[in-house]
Amino acid sequence: MGDMNEGKGNVCMPGGSCDKGGCGSCGSGGSCGCGMGGSMGHGMMWKRHHGKGPFFMLALLALAVWLGFKARNENRMFDYIGVPLERDVISVSGEGKAVGIPDLASIDLGTTIEKKTVAEAQAENTRVMNDVNAKLKDAGVKAEDIQTTSYNVNPNYDWNNGKQSLRSYSVSQNVHVK
């Protein structure tokens, strides 16, 4: 099988033409340069002898470019794998044991009182919380170590036959003691 430039120097071109004006059906014994000596037109000989034609070469070039970019991107991805997010960090771990007598306690406590009116619920809640505060102070807790963390007043409803009716009011108070 010959080179495109062998024979008499004519070059077989895609589409059935020679660079010397064409020789017809390549019946001249391969003098067009394709060396095939066949009886087909130049375009068919070029495709049969040289692959699938210009479309195939263009597709092969596009594939090569795509594979090149794909390989480059895959390689760049490995630049970040295994790289710690924090750099230049010193990490120290240790274990220790301390023995001491506890001298601080912390508790949260509270009350919830439910009465028919807000005034009754607040009065009862105030009486109970004043008693709690007095007992804490008698136990040696300083007044600044008793802190109210929440105080809420809420209505309580009953549902009877699809209708809402006021049942009572709740007053709740919570304190933090240390």
trRosetta pair geometry for C-beta under 8 A, 3 or more apart (Angstrom, degrees):
i j d omega theta_ij theta_ji phi_ij phi_ji
1 35 5.7 117 -172 104 42 124
1 36 7.0 14 -133 -86 82 69
1 49 6.7 170 -163 -147 121 104
2 6 4.1 -115 -172 52 120 136
2 7 6.6 66 161 -34 164 94
2 30 6.7 116 12 178 144 129
2 33 7.1 -146 119 173 129 45
2 34 6.5 123 69 143 107 28
2 35 2.1 147 17 -49 119 156
2 36 7.5 -118 29 -37 98 51
3 6 4.7 106 52 -24 84 102
3 33 7.6 -54 100 177 61 86
3 35 7.1 73 27 -20 36 139
4 11 5.7 38 156 -144 100 80
4 12 5.9 -121 -145 39 85 88
4 33 5.6 39 173 140 45 114
4 34 6.7 0 -119 -99 57 56
4 50 7.7 29 -72 -79 112 133
5 9 6.8 5 -170 -135 75 47
5 11 6.2 -12 -93 -93 69 88
5 33 5.8 -15 -116 -158 18 124
6 33 5.9 137 57 -150 49 65
6 35 5.5 32 70 -65 124 117
7 10 6.6 -42 94 38 120 84
7 30 5.7 -149 -93 131 134 82
7 31 5.0 165 176 -142 127 38
7 32 6.7 32 88 59 161 23
7 33 4.7 -137 42 -89 120 45
7 34 7.9 1 -11 26 143 36
7 35 6.4 -154 -44 -73 110 71
8 20 8.0 -25 108 -21 113 161
8 31 4.8 21 3 -169 120 91
8 32 7.9 -15 46 -82 100 16
8 33 7.2 -99 52 -62 62 79
9 20 7.8 91 96 -52 86 127
9 33 6.8 -50 119 -82 9 116
10 18 4.5 -10 -177 -169 123 122
10 19 5.8 177 -155 46 64 83
10 20 4.7 -76 -108 3 105 119
10 23 7.0 47 164 -24 175 123
10 31 6.5 62 23 137 126 69
10 32 4.6 -78 99 -152 129 47
10 33 4.6 -148 82 -21 66 111
11 18 6.8 139 64 -160 47 65
11 19 4.4 41 41 -10 96 125
11 32 7.8 -35 90 165 9 76
11 33 5.4 -47 -100 68 30 163
12 18 6.6 -35 -99 -105 46 75
12 26 7.7 29 -113 -98 120 125
12 32 5.0 80 -78 131 91 112
12 33 5.2 -156 -20 74 85 96
12 34 4.1 28 -26 -58 157 103
12 42 5.2 -165 -155 -155 88 101
12 45 6.2 -79 -169 95 146 118
12 46 5.4 -176 136 -78 109 97
12 49 7.9 42 95 54 153 143
13 16 7.9 -40 81 52 80 17
13 17 5.0 -25 62 73 120 79
13 18 6.8 167 10 -107 96 22
13 19 6.6 115 -35 -53 118 75
13 42 6.4 33 56 145 58 135
13 46 7.0 -39 126 -73 17 152
14 42 7.8 -176 -128 127 13 93
14 43 5.7 58 -171 -126 52 77
14 46 5.0 -139 -90 101 61 156
14 47 7.4 81 -125 -55 93 81
14 53 6.4 101 -128 -144 132 89
14 54 6.2 -42 -54 -29 176 108
15 42 7.2 -2 80 92 41 105
15 43 4.8 44 -97 -88 7 115
16 22 7.4 34 143 -127 73 116
16 41 4.1 -21 -115 165 115 115
16 42 4.2 133 -133 49 38 91
16 43 4.1 -45 -41 -16 78 96
16 44 7.6 31 -80 0 94 73
17 22 5.1 -64 -140 -78 64 101
17 42 6.0 -137 12 65 20 152
18 21 6.4 -14 75 55 97 35
18 22 4.9 158 24 -90 90 33
18 23 5.6 42 -13 -7 148 87
18 32 5.0 -118 -99 -142 124 103
18 33 7.6 134 -137 15 103 110
18 42 6.4 -158 -56 -91 71 153
20 23 7.4 31 77 -49 108 93
22 42 7.3 -113 -130 -16 83 140
23 26 6.5 87 84 -88 109 41
23 27 7.8 -152 133 40 101 63
23 28 5.2 -62 165 -5 140 134
23 31 6.5 157 -116 79 171 101
23 32 5.3 -142 27 -75 131 103
24 27 6.3 -40 96 21 116 99
24 28 7.7 113 48 -29 104 100
25 39 5.8 13 142 -173 116 58
25 40 6.8 -143 -173 134 85 8
25 41 5.9 -61 -127 -82 64 56
26 30 7.1 33 -178 -92 96 39
26 32 5.4 -72 -115 7 87 136
26 34 6.8 -22 -138 39 137 127
26 36 7.0 18 158 69 141 104
26 37 7.6 178 150 -149 98 12
26 38 5.7 24 106 71 126 72
26 39 6.9 -168 78 -117 87 17
26 40 6.4 -4 44 68 127 51
26 41 7.0 140 -2 -143 105 16
26 42 6.1 140 -51 -75 114 64
26 45 5.7 63 -31 -35 171 153
27 39 5.7 37 -90 -118 89 72
28 31 4.2 -56 115 25 120 115
28 32 6.9 115 53 -32 115 81
29 37 5.3 -7 -158 -124 43 94
30 33 7.7 -174 168 10 71 9
30 34 6.3 -118 -146 69 80 68
30 35 4.9 52 -168 -127 131 23
30 36 5.9 167 -104 49 102 39
30 37 4.1 -43 -40 -65 106 68
30 38 7.9 74 -77 5 81 57
32 42 6.4 -127 162 -104 161 108
32 45 7.9 101 76 80 137 156
34 38 8.0 -47 96 22 129 101
34 42 7.4 174 -32 -138 139 74
34 45 5.0 71 142 143 172 129
34 46 6.9 -114 -106 -79 133 61
34 49 5.7 160 -172 17 111 169
35 49 8.0 130 60 -142 86 148
36 45 5.3 -162 36 -152 150 115
36 48 7.6 77 -117 89 158 117
36 49 5.7 -115 -62 -75 128 131
38 45 5.7 173 52 -101 129 111
40 44 4.1 -94 160 86 129 128
40 45 5.2 159 82 -53 107 83
40 48 7.3 78 63 5 158 140
41 44 5.1 89 59 13 78 102
41 45 7.0 -147 96 -5 37 91
42 45 5.7 -58 -144 39 32 110
42 46 6.1 34 158 -24 68 105
43 46 5.8 -53 -148 32 28 111
43 47 6.6 23 156 -14 62 106
44 47 5.9 -56 -149 38 32 108
44 48 6.1 25 156 -15 67 110
45 48 5.8 -59 -141 42 30 106
45 49 5.6 14 165 -7 68 118
46 49 6.2 -63 -135 47 22 100
46 50 5.4 -26 -180 25 63 121
46 53 7.4 79 113 -104 98 75
47 50 6.9 -66 -111 55 14 81
47 51 7.3 -79 -159 85 49 43
47 52 6.6 15 -160 -154 89 24
47 53 4.8 -13 -112 -62 96 96
50 53 7.9 92 90 -82 96 38
51 56 5.3 -145 144 90 113 148
51 57 7.1 103 95 -56 145 87
52 55 6.6 -74 125 72 102 88
52 56 3.3 108 70 -45 109 144
53 56 5.6 108 56 10 56 101
53 57 7.4 -113 116 -1 36 94
54 57 5.5 -56 -148 38 38 112
54 58 6.1 39 155 -21 70 106
55 58 5.7 -56 -147 37 30 111
55 59 6.3 30 154 -18 65 107
56 59 5.7 -55 -146 38 30 110
56 60 6.2 31 154 -20 64 107
57 60 5.6 -53 -146 37 30 113
57 61 6.4 33 153 -20 63 105
58 61 5.7 -53 -148 36 31 112
58 62 6.4 31 152 -18 64 105
59 62 5.7 -53 -147 37 32 111
59 63 6.3 35 153 -20 64 105
60 63 5.7 -52 -147 36 31 114
60 64 6.5 33 153 -20 63 105
61 64 5.7 -53 -149 34 31 112
61 65 6.5 30 153 -17 65 105
62 65 5.8 -55 -148 37 32 110
62 66 6.2 32 154 -19 66 108
63 66 5.7 -55 -144 38 30 111
63 67 6.2 29 157 -17 65 107
64 67 5.9 -54 -144 38 29 109
64 68 6.4 34 153 -23 62 106
65 68 5.6 -54 -152 32 31 115
65 69 6.6 24 155 -12 65 104
66 69 6.1 -58 -151 40 31 105
66 70 6.1 32 153 -21 66 110
67 70 5.5 -53 -141 38 32 114
67 71 6.2 34 158 -20 65 105
68 71 6.0 -56 -148 36 27 109
68 72 6.4 26 154 -18 62 107
69 72 5.5 -54 -146 37 34 113
69 73 6.3 31 157 -17 67 106
70 73 6.0 -57 -148 38 29 108
70 74 6.3 28 155 -18 64 108
71 74 5.8 -54 -143 38 30 111
71 75 6.2 32 156 -21 64 107
72 75 5.8 -57 -150 36 29 112
72 76 6.5 28 153 -18 64 106
73 76 5.6 -53 -146 36 33 111
73 77 6.5 43 152 -29 64 100
74 77 5.6 -47 -153 23 33 118
74 78 7.3 33 151 -18 60 100
75 78 6.1 -55 -163 29 36 110
75 79 7.8 53 140 -33 60 91
76 79 5.5 -31 -167 2 49 119
77 80 6.7 -67 -173 35 43 100
77 81 7.0 40 140 -26 73 108
78 81 5.3 -48 -141 27 51 115
79 83 7.4 4 146 -28 54 138
80 83 5.5 -84 -154 28 42 123
84 87 6.3 142 84 -79 101 60
84 89 7.8 -114 134 22 143 121
86 89 4.7 35 132 -36 117 138
102 105 7.2 72 149 -64 121 77
104 178 6.5 2 -171 180 96 95
105 178 7.0 180 88 -151 46 51
106 176 7.3 -4 -170 -176 90 91
106 177 7.2 168 -150 90 45 53
106 178 4.5 -6 -103 -106 81 87
107 176 7.7 173 91 -153 41 51
107 177 5.2 -9 61 60 84 98
107 178 7.9 168 20 -82 56 46
108 149 7.0 -28 -138 18 108 151
108 174 6.2 13 179 -180 97 111
108 175 7.3 178 -150 89 56 41
108 176 5.3 -23 -101 -102 80 70
108 177 7.6 172 -87 19 30 72
109 132 7.1 -156 107 -165 128 144
109 174 7.1 179 99 -149 26 69
109 175 6.2 -15 66 58 72 84
109 177 7.0 -7 19 5 102 117
110 150 7.5 -8 -110 63 150 96
110 172 6.3 50 155 178 124 88
110 173 5.6 -165 -151 98 96 46
110 174 3.4 -48 -74 -98 137 65
110 175 6.4 151 -83 10 74 63
111 125 5.9 170 96 -136 122 80
111 128 5.0 111 -104 110 172 139
111 129 6.2 -132 20 -64 130 86
111 132 7.6 -159 -33 -27 119 144
111 172 6.7 -164 96 -141 49 59
111 173 5.9 7 51 51 84 84
112 170 5.8 -2 -174 -172 97 111
112 171 7.4 168 -151 84 50 41
112 172 4.1 -11 -102 -98 81 99
113 121 5.0 158 106 -157 102 74
113 124 4.5 172 -164 97 153 116
113 125 4.5 -141 17 -65 133 85
113 128 6.9 169 -61 9 125 140
113 170 6.9 155 79 -153 43 58
113 171 5.1 -12 59 58 95 90
113 172 7.5 174 19 -79 61 50
114 121 6.5 -13 -135 -112 18 116
114 156 6.6 11 -142 -8 117 150
114 168 5.1 69 176 121 93 141
114 169 7.1 174 -147 86 59 37
114 170 4.8 -25 -94 -95 81 79
115 118 8.0 154 77 -92 104 10
115 120 3.7 -138 147 105 149 111
115 121 4.0 -161 32 -64 106 74
115 124 6.2 143 -45 9 134 136
115 168 6.1 173 94 -166 20 111
115 169 6.3 -22 67 60 68 84
115 171 7.8 -10 20 7 100 104
116 120 6.1 37 50 41 73 148
116 168 5.5 -75 -97 -119 35 84
116 169 7.5 30 131 16 15 85
117 120 4.7 95 59 7 86 102
117 121 7.0 -155 92 -4 46 87
117 169 6.5 -4 161 19 17 127
118 121 5.8 -61 -149 41 32 109
118 122 6.1 29 156 -17 69 109
118 153 6.0 40 -139 -164 108 132
118 169 4.8 -60 -82 119 61 173
118 171 7.3 105 -155 -60 65 113
119 122 5.9 -56 -143 39 28 108
119 123 6.2 29 158 -21 64 108
120 123 5.9 -55 -146 35 28 111
120 124 6.4 23 158 -14 64 108
120 169 8.0 129 60 56 88 111
121 124 6.1 -58 -148 39 28 107
121 125 6.2 27 155 -18 64 111
121 153 7.3 129 98 -131 132 91
121 168 7.6 124 -65 166 127 96
121 169 4.9 -124 -5 97 151 99
121 170 6.5 -169 -153 -141 147 16
121 171 4.1 145 142 -4 107 111
122 125 5.7 -56 -142 40 30 111
122 126 6.1 33 158 -22 65 107
122 153 7.3 -15 -71 -98 100 121
122 171 5.3 156 -80 -90 55 165
123 126 5.9 -55 -148 35 27 112
123 127 6.5 28 154 -19 62 106
124 127 5.8 -54 -149 35 32 112
124 128 6.4 27 155 -16 66 107
124 171 7.6 143 65 54 89 125
125 128 5.9 -57 -147 38 30 108
125 129 6.1 21 160 -12 67 111
125 171 4.3 -101 -30 106 151 123
125 172 7.5 -139 -124 -94 137 16
125 173 5.7 120 176 -1 120 118
126 129 6.1 -60 -140 43 26 104
126 130 6.1 30 159 -21 64 109
127 130 6.0 -57 -148 35 25 111
127 131 6.7 26 153 -18 61 106
128 131 5.8 -57 -156 34 32 112
128 132 6.5 32 149 -19 66 104
129 132 5.4 -47 -146 34 39 114
129 133 6.3 40 154 -19 67 103
129 173 5.5 -22 -77 86 145 143
129 175 7.3 129 -149 -28 109 129
130 133 5.7 -52 -145 38 32 112
130 134 6.3 35 154 -22 64 105
131 134 5.7 -54 -148 34 31 113
131 135 6.5 30 155 -17 64 105
132 135 5.9 -57 -151 37 30 109
132 136 6.4 30 152 -19 65 107
132 175 7.5 161 116 32 135 142
133 136 5.7 -55 -147 36 32 112
133 137 6.4 30 155 -17 66 106
133 146 6.0 119 -126 156 91 165
133 175 7.9 164 -79 -83 89 175
134 137 5.9 -56 -147 38 30 109
134 138 6.3 33 152 -20 64 106
135 138 5.6 -53 -147 36 32 114
135 139 6.5 29 152 -19 64 106
136 139 5.7 -58 -152 37 32 110
136 141 4.3 -42 164 47 91 136
136 146 6.0 110 109 -81 152 133
136 177 6.1 -117 -140 -130 143 144
137 140 7.9 122 -176 -15 31 8
137 141 6.0 -86 -86 66 37 79
137 142 7.9 58 -120 -124 76 15
137 143 6.7 16 -99 -71 114 75
137 146 8.0 -64 -60 -18 84 143
141 145 5.3 -122 -175 80 89 123
141 146 6.3 85 137 -50 124 102
141 177 6.1 -17 -153 -165 153 112
142 145 4.7 90 63 3 83 106
142 146 7.8 -161 95 -6 48 84
143 146 6.1 -62 -157 33 39 105
145 177 6.3 60 135 -158 89 61
145 178 5.0 -117 -165 64 102 72
146 175 5.8 2 -172 177 84 131
146 176 7.8 161 -153 80 40 48
146 177 5.4 -2 -105 -104 72 85
147 175 6.4 151 78 -160 37 78
147 176 5.0 -18 65 58 94 94
147 177 7.9 176 24 -77 66 42
148 151 6.2 9 171 -44 129 105
148 173 6.5 -48 -141 -171 108 100
148 174 7.2 114 -161 82 62 50
148 175 5.3 -48 -98 -99 49 80
149 174 4.9 -48 62 101 100 101
149 175 6.4 150 4 -121 86 22
149 176 5.1 77 -44 -22 122 102
150 172 7.2 0 113 112 105 95
150 173 6.9 -177 94 -144 61 40
150 174 4.6 28 45 37 94 107
151 171 7.8 -7 -171 -172 77 86
151 172 7.5 180 -146 92 36 54
151 173 4.9 8 -108 -108 76 85
151 174 8.0 -144 -64 26 48 63
152 170 7.6 6 109 108 96 93
152 171 7.2 171 89 -150 53 44
152 172 4.9 -1 55 55 98 93
152 173 7.8 -172 23 -72 63 47
153 169 6.4 -1 -171 179 88 113
153 170 7.3 167 -151 86 42 52
153 171 5.3 -8 -102 -102 75 78
154 169 7.0 159 83 -159 39 66
154 170 5.0 -11 61 57 91 98
154 172 7.8 1 11 6 107 104
155 166 6.0 -60 -172 -133 119 99
155 168 7.8 166 -159 94 56 35
155 169 5.7 -42 -105 -103 53 74
155 170 8.0 166 -106 17 6 77
156 166 7.6 96 75 -162 52 60
156 167 4.7 -61 105 65 94 107
156 168 4.8 0 50 61 118 75
156 169 6.7 -170 6 -91 87 20
156 170 5.8 81 -43 -22 113 102
157 164 5.0 -8 -176 -166 135 98
157 165 6.6 143 -158 70 79 34
157 166 6.0 -51 -103 -101 73 41
157 167 6.1 152 -128 1 17 95
158 164 7.5 148 77 -154 42 50
158 165 5.3 -23 63 63 91 89
158 167 4.7 95 -22 -60 99 118
159 162 7.1 7 -179 -113 97 15
159 163 7.1 157 -154 74 59 33
159 164 5.8 -27 -99 -95 72 61
159 165 7.8 160 -93 18 24 74
160 163 5.9 -30 71 61 70 86
160 165 6.2 -9 20 8 110 121
